[in-house]
Amino acid sequence: MPITQLDLARRLRSARKACHITQAKAAKALGVSRSAVFQMETGQRGVSGLELHQLAQHSQSGADTIVSV
């Protein structure tokens, strides 16, 4: 079963929170606004492969952990 955008959004938020990273810090690391991070975490905005990679590095989770089914 493929991962949905909403599933990915929930996993991104969970990984960020598990590492005690604020949306503001995640936004700064990605070079986007805090509202863009909010949109990613609620499924309102897609996440590029590069953004996923950067988020995984900052949350100390591998990208494969975030997207694995």
PyMOL Python script that loads the backbone (N, CA, C, O; Angstrom):
from pymol import cmd

cmd.read_pdbstr("""\
ATOM      1  N   MET A   1       0.845  -1.177   0.000  1.00  0.00           N
ATOM      2  CA  MET A   1       0.000   0.000   0.000  1.00  0.00           C
ATOM      3  C   MET A   1       0.898   1.250   0.000  1.00  0.00           C
ATOM      4  O   MET A   1       1.754   1.386   0.874  1.00  0.00           O
ATOM      5  N   PRO A   2       0.718   2.144  -0.946  1.00  0.00           N
ATOM      6  CA  PRO A   2       1.565   3.340  -1.006  1.00  0.00           C
ATOM      7  C   PRO A   2       1.265   4.319   0.136  1.00  0.00           C
ATOM      8  O   PRO A   2       0.160   4.364   0.675  1.00  0.00           O
ATOM      9  N   ILE A   3       2.271   5.079   0.471  1.00  0.00           N
ATOM     10  CA  ILE A   3       2.114   6.092   1.516  1.00  0.00           C
ATOM     11  C   ILE A   3       1.377   7.293   0.921  1.00  0.00           C
ATOM     12  O   ILE A   3       1.671   7.712  -0.199  1.00  0.00           O
ATOM     13  N   THR A   4       0.433   7.837   1.659  1.00  0.00           N
ATOM     14  CA  THR A   4      -0.303   9.010   1.196  1.00  0.00           C
ATOM     15  C   THR A   4       0.397  10.278   1.652  1.00  0.00           C
ATOM     16  O   THR A   4       1.267  10.241   2.523  1.00  0.00           O
ATOM     17  N   GLN A   5       0.016  11.389   1.065  1.00  0.00           N
ATOM     18  CA  GLN A   5       0.601  12.669   1.466  1.00  0.00           C
ATOM     19  C   GLN A   5       0.288  12.961   2.929  1.00  0.00           C
ATOM     20  O   GLN A   5       1.127  13.510   3.644  1.00  0.00           O
ATOM     21  N   LEU A   6      -0.913  12.599   3.382  1.00  0.00           N
ATOM     22  CA  LEU A   6      -1.274  12.830   4.776  1.00  0.00           C
ATOM     23  C   LEU A   6      -0.453  11.944   5.715  1.00  0.00           C
ATOM     24  O   LEU A   6      -0.058  12.387   6.794  1.00  0.00           O
ATOM     25  N   ASP A   7      -0.196  10.698   5.313  1.00  0.00           N
ATOM     26  CA  ASP A   7       0.667   9.814   6.119  1.00  0.00           C
ATOM     27  C   ASP A   7       2.064  10.412   6.249  1.00  0.00           C
ATOM     28  O   ASP A   7       2.634  10.456   7.339  1.00  0.00           O
ATOM     29  N   LEU A   8       2.604  10.868   5.128  1.00  0.00           N
ATOM     30  CA  LEU A   8       3.934  11.482   5.141  1.00  0.00           C
ATOM     31  C   LEU A   8       3.943  12.714   6.034  1.00  0.00           C
ATOM     32  O   LEU A   8       4.884  12.922   6.801  1.00  0.00           O
ATOM     33  N   ALA A   9       2.906  13.523   5.937  1.00  0.00           N
ATOM     34  CA  ALA A   9       2.808  14.737   6.747  1.00  0.00           C
ATOM     35  C   ALA A   9       2.849  14.395   8.240  1.00  0.00           C
ATOM     36  O   ALA A   9       3.556  15.039   9.015  1.00  0.00           O
ATOM     37  N   ARG A  10       2.095  13.393   8.622  1.00  0.00           N
ATOM     38  CA  ARG A  10       2.061  12.973  10.039  1.00  0.00           C
ATOM     39  C   ARG A  10       3.417  12.445  10.493  1.00  0.00           C
ATOM     40  O   ARG A  10       3.841  12.699  11.621  1.00  0.00           O
ATOM     41  N   ARG A  11       4.086  11.720   9.628  1.00  0.00           N
ATOM     42  CA  ARG A  11       5.401  11.176   9.981  1.00  0.00           C
ATOM     43  C   ARG A  11       6.446  12.273  10.100  1.00  0.00           C
ATOM     44  O   ARG A  11       7.314  12.219  10.971  1.00  0.00           O
ATOM     45  N   LEU A  12       6.364  13.268   9.227  1.00  0.00           N
ATOM     46  CA  LEU A  12       7.293  14.395   9.321  1.00  0.00           C
ATOM     47  C   LEU A  12       7.132  15.117  10.655  1.00  0.00           C
ATOM     48  O   LEU A  12       8.113  15.423  11.332  1.00  0.00           O
ATOM     49  N   ARG A  13       5.891  15.379  11.018  1.00  0.00           N
ATOM     50  CA  ARG A  13       5.618  16.071  12.284  1.00  0.00           C
ATOM     51  C   ARG A  13       6.105  15.239  13.472  1.00  0.00           C
ATOM     52  O   ARG A  13       6.722  15.763  14.399  1.00  0.00           O
ATOM     53  N   SER A  14       5.823  13.960  13.431  1.00  0.00           N
ATOM     54  CA  SER A  14       6.234  13.068  14.512  1.00  0.00           C
ATOM     55  C   SER A  14       7.756  13.034  14.655  1.00  0.00           C
ATOM     56  O   SER A  14       8.274  13.101  15.770  1.00  0.00           O
ATOM     57  N   ALA A  15       8.471  12.933  13.541  1.00  0.00           N
ATOM     58  CA  ALA A  15       9.939  12.895  13.580  1.00  0.00           C
ATOM     59  C   ALA A  15      10.498  14.208  14.117  1.00  0.00           C
ATOM     60  O   ALA A  15      11.443  14.206  14.905  1.00  0.00           O
ATOM     61  N   ARG A  16       9.918  15.324  13.693  1.00  0.00           N
ATOM     62  CA  ARG A  16      10.392  16.636  14.161  1.00  0.00           C
ATOM     63  C   ARG A  16      10.170  16.765  15.660  1.00  0.00           C
ATOM     64  O   ARG A  16      11.069  17.179  16.392  1.00  0.00           O
ATOM     65  N   LYS A  17       8.979  16.412  16.113  1.00  0.00           N
ATOM     66  CA  LYS A  17       8.666  16.545  17.537  1.00  0.00           C
ATOM     67  C   LYS A  17       9.495  15.595  18.402  1.00  0.00           C
ATOM     68  O   LYS A  17       9.879  15.949  19.516  1.00  0.00           O
ATOM     69  N   ALA A  18       9.771  14.395  17.897  1.00  0.00           N
ATOM     70  CA  ALA A  18      10.562  13.417  18.654  1.00  0.00           C
ATOM     71  C   ALA A  18      11.964  13.941  18.931  1.00  0.00           C
ATOM     72  O   ALA A  18      12.585  13.572  19.928  1.00  0.00           O
ATOM     73  N   CYS A  19      12.457  14.799  18.052  1.00  0.00           N
ATOM     74  CA  CYS A  19      13.797  15.374  18.221  1.00  0.00           C
ATOM     75  C   CYS A  19      13.758  16.761  18.855  1.00  0.00           C
ATOM     76  O   CYS A  19      14.782  17.439  18.938  1.00  0.00           O
ATOM     77  N   HIS A  20      12.594  17.173  19.294  1.00  0.00           N
ATOM     78  CA  HIS A  20      12.425  18.469  19.960  1.00  0.00           C
ATOM     79  C   HIS A  20      12.882  19.637  19.087  1.00  0.00           C
ATOM     80  O   HIS A  20      13.532  20.569  19.562  1.00  0.00           O
ATOM     81  N   ILE A  21      12.532  19.568  17.810  1.00  0.00           N
ATOM     82  CA  ILE A  21      12.849  20.638  16.865  1.00  0.00           C
ATOM     83  C   ILE A  21      11.573  21.432  16.622  1.00  0.00           C
ATOM     84  O   ILE A  21      10.531  20.853  16.314  1.00  0.00           O
ATOM     85  N   THR A  22      11.645  22.745  16.757  1.00  0.00           N
ATOM     86  CA  THR A  22      10.478  23.573  16.506  1.00  0.00           C
ATOM     87  C   THR A  22      10.243  23.722  15.004  1.00  0.00           C
ATOM     88  O   THR A  22      11.136  23.472  14.195  1.00  0.00           O
ATOM     89  N   GLN A  23       9.035  24.128  14.650  1.00  0.00           N
ATOM     90  CA  GLN A  23       8.747  24.402  13.248  1.00  0.00           C
ATOM     91  C   GLN A  23       9.650  25.529  12.746  1.00  0.00           C
ATOM     92  O   GLN A  23      10.085  25.513  11.594  1.00  0.00           O
ATOM     93  N   ALA A  24       9.927  26.492  13.597  1.00  0.00           N
ATOM     94  CA  ALA A  24      10.794  27.616  13.201  1.00  0.00           C
ATOM     95  C   ALA A  24      12.204  27.127  12.871  1.00  0.00           C
ATOM     96  O   ALA A  24      12.789  27.558  11.877  1.00  0.00           O
ATOM     97  N   LYS A  25      12.754  26.230  13.692  1.00  0.00           N
ATOM     98  CA  LYS A  25      14.095  25.694  13.421  1.00  0.00           C
ATOM     99  C   LYS A  25      14.101  24.850  12.152  1.00  0.00           C
ATOM    100  O   LYS A  25      15.038  24.924  11.356  1.00  0.00           O
ATOM    101  N   ALA A  26      13.064  24.057  11.965  1.00  0.00           N
ATOM    102  CA  ALA A  26      12.972  23.240  10.747  1.00  0.00           C
ATOM    103  C   ALA A  26      12.882  24.146   9.521  1.00  0.00           C
ATOM    104  O   ALA A  26      13.513  23.883   8.497  1.00  0.00           O
ATOM    105  N   ALA A  27      12.101  25.202   9.632  1.00  0.00           N
ATOM    106  CA  ALA A  27      11.951  26.146   8.525  1.00  0.00           C
ATOM    107  C   ALA A  27      13.278  26.799   8.175  1.00  0.00           C
ATOM    108  O   ALA A  27      13.619  26.935   7.000  1.00  0.00           O
ATOM    109  N   LYS A  28      14.019  27.197   9.185  1.00  0.00           N
ATOM    110  CA  LYS A  28      15.316  27.826   8.947  1.00  0.00           C
ATOM    111  C   LYS A  28      16.269  26.860   8.249  1.00  0.00           C
ATOM    112  O   LYS A  28      16.990  27.248   7.330  1.00  0.00           O
ATOM    113  N   ALA A  29      16.269  25.614   8.683  1.00  0.00           N
ATOM    114  CA  ALA A  29      17.150  24.605   8.086  1.00  0.00           C
ATOM    115  C   ALA A  29      16.794  24.352   6.617  1.00  0.00           C
ATOM    116  O   ALA A  29      17.667  24.062   5.799  1.00  0.00           O
ATOM    117  N   LEU A  30      15.506  24.463   6.294  1.00  0.00           N
ATOM    118  CA  LEU A  30      15.053  24.216   4.923  1.00  0.00           C
ATOM    119  C   LEU A  30      15.088  25.467   4.046  1.00  0.00           C
ATOM    120  O   LEU A  30      15.039  25.381   2.819  1.00  0.00           O
ATOM    121  N   GLY A  31      15.173  26.626   4.692  1.00  0.00           N
ATOM    122  CA  GLY A  31      15.128  27.870   3.932  1.00  0.00           C
ATOM    123  C   GLY A  31      13.726  28.220   3.467  1.00  0.00           C
ATOM    124  O   GLY A  31      13.541  28.829   2.413  1.00  0.00           O
ATOM    125  N   VAL A  32      12.731  27.824   4.272  1.00  0.00           N
ATOM    126  CA  VAL A  32      11.334  28.137   3.972  1.00  0.00           C
ATOM    127  C   VAL A  32      10.711  28.811   5.197  1.00  0.00           C
ATOM    128  O   VAL A  32      11.347  28.917   6.245  1.00  0.00           O
ATOM    129  N   SER A  33       9.490  29.255   5.057  1.00  0.00           N
ATOM    130  CA  SER A  33       8.797  29.887   6.179  1.00  0.00           C
ATOM    131  C   SER A  33       8.268  28.825   7.146  1.00  0.00           C
ATOM    132  O   SER A  33       8.134  27.653   6.791  1.00  0.00           O
ATOM    133  N   ARG A  34       7.973  29.256   8.365  1.00  0.00           N
ATOM    134  CA  ARG A  34       7.381  28.346   9.343  1.00  0.00           C
ATOM    135  C   ARG A  34       6.023  27.864   8.851  1.00  0.00           C
ATOM    136  O   ARG A  34       5.643  26.717   9.087  1.00  0.00           O
ATOM    137  N   SER A  35       5.295  28.739   8.168  1.00  0.00           N
ATOM    138  CA  SER A  35       3.987  28.334   7.656  1.00  0.00           C
ATOM    139  C   SER A  35       4.134  27.248   6.579  1.00  0.00           C
ATOM    140  O   SER A  35       3.251  26.402   6.437  1.00  0.00           O
ATOM    141  N   ALA A  36       5.231  27.264   5.827  1.00  0.00           N
ATOM    142  CA  ALA A  36       5.473  26.205   4.836  1.00  0.00           C
ATOM    143  C   ALA A  36       5.682  24.864   5.538  1.00  0.00           C
ATOM    144  O   ALA A  36       5.200  23.834   5.066  1.00  0.00           O
ATOM    145  N   VAL A  37       6.399  24.874   6.665  1.00  0.00           N
ATOM    146  CA  VAL A  37       6.591  23.639   7.438  1.00  0.00           C
ATOM    147  C   VAL A  37       5.247  23.160   7.974  1.00  0.00           C
ATOM    148  O   VAL A  37       4.949  21.967   7.930  1.00  0.00           O
ATOM    149  N   PHE A  38       4.439  24.081   8.477  1.00  0.00           N
ATOM    150  CA  PHE A  38       3.093  23.733   8.958  1.00  0.00           C
ATOM    151  C   PHE A  38       2.293  23.079   7.833  1.00  0.00           C
ATOM    152  O   PHE A  38       1.629  22.064   8.042  1.00  0.00           O
ATOM    153  N   GLN A  39       2.361  23.665   6.648  1.00  0.00           N
ATOM    154  CA  GLN A  39       1.625  23.116   5.503  1.00  0.00           C
ATOM    155  C   GLN A  39       2.127  21.723   5.132  1.00  0.00           C
ATOM    156  O   GLN A  39       1.330  20.854   4.778  1.00  0.00           O
ATOM    157  N   MET A  40       3.436  21.503   5.210  1.00  0.00           N
ATOM    158  CA  MET A  40       3.991  20.169   4.944  1.00  0.00           C
ATOM    159  C   MET A  40       3.460  19.160   5.956  1.00  0.00           C
ATOM    160  O   MET A  40       3.113  18.033   5.606  1.00  0.00           O
ATOM    161  N   GLU A  41       3.402  19.583   7.214  1.00  0.00           N
ATOM    162  CA  GLU A  41       3.007  18.676   8.291  1.00  0.00           C
ATOM    163  C   GLU A  41       1.504  18.438   8.367  1.00  0.00           C
ATOM    164  O   GLU A  41       1.055  17.558   9.102  1.00  0.00           O
ATOM    165  N   THR A  42       0.729  19.201   7.624  1.00  0.00           N
ATOM    166  CA  THR A  42      -0.715  18.999   7.596  1.00  0.00           C
ATOM    167  C   THR A  42      -1.189  18.457   6.246  1.00  0.00           C
ATOM    168  O   THR A  42      -2.386  18.266   6.032  1.00  0.00           O
ATOM    169  N   GLY A  43      -0.247  18.214   5.343  1.00  0.00           N
ATOM    170  CA  GLY A  43      -0.584  17.663   4.046  1.00  0.00           C
ATOM    171  C   GLY A  43      -1.105  18.676   3.050  1.00  0.00           C
ATOM    172  O   GLY A  43      -1.598  18.304   1.985  1.00  0.00           O
ATOM    173  N   GLN A  44      -1.000  19.959   3.383  1.00  0.00           N
ATOM    174  CA  GLN A  44      -1.482  21.016   2.489  1.00  0.00           C
ATOM    175  C   GLN A  44      -0.454  21.382   1.431  1.00  0.00           C
ATOM    176  O   GLN A  44      -0.768  22.076   0.464  1.00  0.00           O
ATOM    177  N   ARG A  45       0.776  20.914   1.617  1.00  0.00           N
ATOM    178  CA  ARG A  45       1.877  21.228   0.699  1.00  0.00           C
ATOM    179  C   ARG A  45       2.717  19.974   0.538  1.00  0.00           C
ATOM    180  O   ARG A  45       2.973  19.263   1.510  1.00  0.00           O
ATOM    181  N   GLY A  46       3.137  19.706  -0.663  1.00  0.00           N
ATOM    182  CA  GLY A  46       4.002  18.572  -0.907  1.00  0.00           C
ATOM    183  C   GLY A  46       5.401  18.814  -0.372  1.00  0.00           C
ATOM    184  O   GLY A  46       5.767  19.943  -0.047  1.00  0.00           O
ATOM    185  N   VAL A  47       6.170  17.759  -0.285  1.00  0.00           N
ATOM    186  CA  VAL A  47       7.544  17.827   0.204  1.00  0.00           C
ATOM    187  C   VAL A  47       8.452  17.291  -0.903  1.00  0.00           C
ATOM    188  O   VAL A  47       8.260  16.174  -1.384  1.00  0.00           O
ATOM    189  N   SER A  48       9.429  18.083  -1.299  1.00  0.00           N
ATOM    190  CA  SER A  48      10.354  17.625  -2.336  1.00  0.00           C
ATOM    191  C   SER A  48      11.319  16.595  -1.750  1.00  0.00           C
ATOM    192  O   SER A  48      11.455  16.470  -0.533  1.00  0.00           O
ATOM    193  N   GLY A  49      11.970  15.878  -2.624  1.00  0.00           N
ATOM    194  CA  GLY A  49      12.965  14.904  -2.173  1.00  0.00           C
ATOM    195  C   GLY A  49      14.086  15.561  -1.393  1.00  0.00           C
ATOM    196  O   GLY A  49      14.554  15.021  -0.391  1.00  0.00           O
ATOM    197  N   LEU A  50      14.520  16.732  -1.855  1.00  0.00           N
ATOM    198  CA  LEU A  50      15.583  17.461  -1.159  1.00  0.00           C
ATOM    199  C   LEU A  50      15.113  17.897   0.223  1.00  0.00           C
ATOM    200  O   LEU A  50      15.858  17.773   1.196  1.00  0.00           O
ATOM    201  N   GLU A  51      13.887  18.405   0.321  1.00  0.00           N
ATOM    202  CA  GLU A  51      13.357  18.812   1.634  1.00  0.00           C
ATOM    203  C   GLU A  51      13.247  17.612   2.560  1.00  0.00           C
ATOM    204  O   GLU A  51      13.571  17.709   3.743  1.00  0.00           O
ATOM    205  N   LEU A  52      12.795  16.487   2.035  1.00  0.00           N
ATOM    206  CA  LEU A  52      12.686  15.280   2.851  1.00  0.00           C
ATOM    207  C   LEU A  52      14.059  14.867   3.370  1.00  0.00           C
ATOM    208  O   LEU A  52      14.206  14.514   4.540  1.00  0.00           O
ATOM    209  N   HIS A  53      15.053  14.911   2.504  1.00  0.00           N
ATOM    210  CA  HIS A  53      16.419  14.573   2.897  1.00  0.00           C
ATOM    211  C   HIS A  53      16.916  15.522   3.998  1.00  0.00           C
ATOM    212  O   HIS A  53      17.483  15.075   4.996  1.00  0.00           O
ATOM    213  N   GLN A  54      16.705  16.807   3.816  1.00  0.00           N
ATOM    214  CA  GLN A  54      17.161  17.788   4.808  1.00  0.00           C
ATOM    215  C   GLN A  54      16.429  17.611   6.134  1.00  0.00           C
ATOM    216  O   GLN A  54      17.047  17.688   7.196  1.00  0.00           O
ATOM    217  N   LEU A  55      15.136  17.376   6.084  1.00  0.00           N
ATOM    218  CA  LEU A  55      14.378  17.155   7.318  1.00  0.00           C
ATOM    219  C   LEU A  55      14.858  15.902   8.040  1.00  0.00           C
ATOM    220  O   LEU A  55      14.981  15.891   9.264  1.00  0.00           O
ATOM    221  N   ALA A  56      15.125  14.866   7.288  1.00  0.00           N
ATOM    222  CA  ALA A  56      15.610  13.621   7.889  1.00  0.00           C
ATOM    223  C   ALA A  56      16.957  13.832   8.565  1.00  0.00           C
ATOM    224  O   ALA A  56      17.201  13.288   9.642  1.00  0.00           O
ATOM    225  N   GLN A  57      17.835  14.616   7.945  1.00  0.00           N
ATOM    226  CA  GLN A  57      19.139  14.899   8.555  1.00  0.00           C
ATOM    227  C   GLN A  57      18.990  15.672   9.854  1.00  0.00           C
ATOM    228  O   GLN A  57      19.662  15.367  10.839  1.00  0.00           O
ATOM    229  N   HIS A  58      18.121  16.665   9.864  1.00  0.00           N
ATOM    230  CA  HIS A  58      17.961  17.491  11.059  1.00  0.00           C
ATOM    231  C   HIS A  58      17.193  16.787  12.169  1.00  0.00           C
ATOM    232  O   HIS A  58      17.365  17.104  13.346  1.00  0.00           O
ATOM    233  N   SER A  59      16.345  15.833  11.796  1.00  0.00           N
ATOM    234  CA  SER A  59      15.596  15.104  12.820  1.00  0.00           C
ATOM    235  C   SER A  59      16.315  13.841  13.249  1.00  0.00           C
ATOM    236  O   SER A  59      15.836  13.112  14.117  1.00  0.00           O
ATOM    237  N   GLN A  60      17.466  13.580  12.640  1.00  0.00           N
ATOM    238  CA  GLN A  60      18.270  12.401  12.933  1.00  0.00           C
ATOM    239  C   GLN A  60      17.530  11.099  12.639  1.00  0.00           C
ATOM    240  O   GLN A  60      17.829  10.053  13.215  1.00  0.00           O
ATOM    241  N   SER A  61      16.553  11.189  11.726  1.00  0.00           N
ATOM    242  CA  SER A  61      15.855  10.012  11.226  1.00  0.00           C
ATOM    243  C   SER A  61      16.240   9.865   9.774  1.00  0.00           C
ATOM    244  O   SER A  61      16.388  10.862   9.068  1.00  0.00           O
ATOM    245  N   GLY A  62      16.400   8.674   9.328  1.00  0.00           N
ATOM    246  CA  GLY A  62      16.659   8.503   7.909  1.00  0.00           C
ATOM    247  C   GLY A  62      15.382   8.750   7.122  1.00  0.00           C
ATOM    248  O   GLY A  62      14.283   8.500   7.617  1.00  0.00           O
ATOM    249  N   ALA A  63      15.528   9.238   5.900  1.00  0.00           N
ATOM    250  CA  ALA A  63      14.359   9.470   5.052  1.00  0.00           C
ATOM    251  C   ALA A  63      13.571   8.181   4.869  1.00  0.00           C
ATOM    252  O   ALA A  63      12.342   8.203   4.808  1.00  0.00           O
ATOM    253  N   ASP A  64      14.284   7.050   4.782  1.00  0.00           N
ATOM    254  CA  ASP A  64      13.595   5.768   4.614  1.00  0.00           C
ATOM    255  C   ASP A  64      12.736   5.433   5.837  1.00  0.00           C
ATOM    256  O   ASP A  64      11.703   4.777   5.706  1.00  0.00           O
ATOM    257  N   THR A  65      13.154   5.876   7.016  1.00  0.00           N
ATOM    258  CA  THR A  65      12.347   5.656   8.229  1.00  0.00           C
ATOM    259  C   THR A  65      11.056   6.449   8.160  1.00  0.00           C
ATOM    260  O   THR A  65       9.997   5.962   8.555  1.00  0.00           O
ATOM    261  N   ILE A  66      11.144   7.665   7.660  1.00  0.00           N
ATOM    262  CA  ILE A  66       9.969   8.527   7.587  1.00  0.00           C
ATOM    263  C   ILE A  66       8.970   8.011   6.558  1.00  0.00           C
ATOM    264  O   ILE A  66       7.762   8.060   6.790  1.00  0.00           O
ATOM    265  N   VAL A  67       9.459   7.520   5.428  1.00  0.00           N
ATOM    266  CA  VAL A  67       8.537   7.108   4.360  1.00  0.00           C
ATOM    267  C   VAL A  67       8.251   5.612   4.320  1.00  0.00           C
ATOM    268  O   VAL A  67       7.430   5.177   3.511  1.00  0.00           O
ATOM    269  N   SER A  68       8.894   4.812   5.158  1.00  0.00           N
ATOM    270  CA  SER A  68       8.660   3.373   5.116  1.00  0.00           C
ATOM    271  C   SER A  68       7.228   3.052   5.521  1.00  0.00           C
ATOM    272  O   SER A  68       6.618   3.725   6.352  1.00  0.00           O
ATOM    273  N   VAL A  69       6.724   2.004   4.903  1.00  0.00           N
ATOM    274  CA  VAL A  69       5.321   1.625   5.131  1.00  0.00           C
ATOM    275  C   VAL A  69       5.219   0.648   6.258  1.00  0.00           C
ATOM    276  O   VAL A  69       4.120   0.212   6.599  1.00  0.00           O
TER     277      VAL A  69
END
""", "prot")
cmd.dss("prot")
cmd.show_as("cartoon", "prot")
cmd.util.cbc("prot")
cmd.orient("prot")
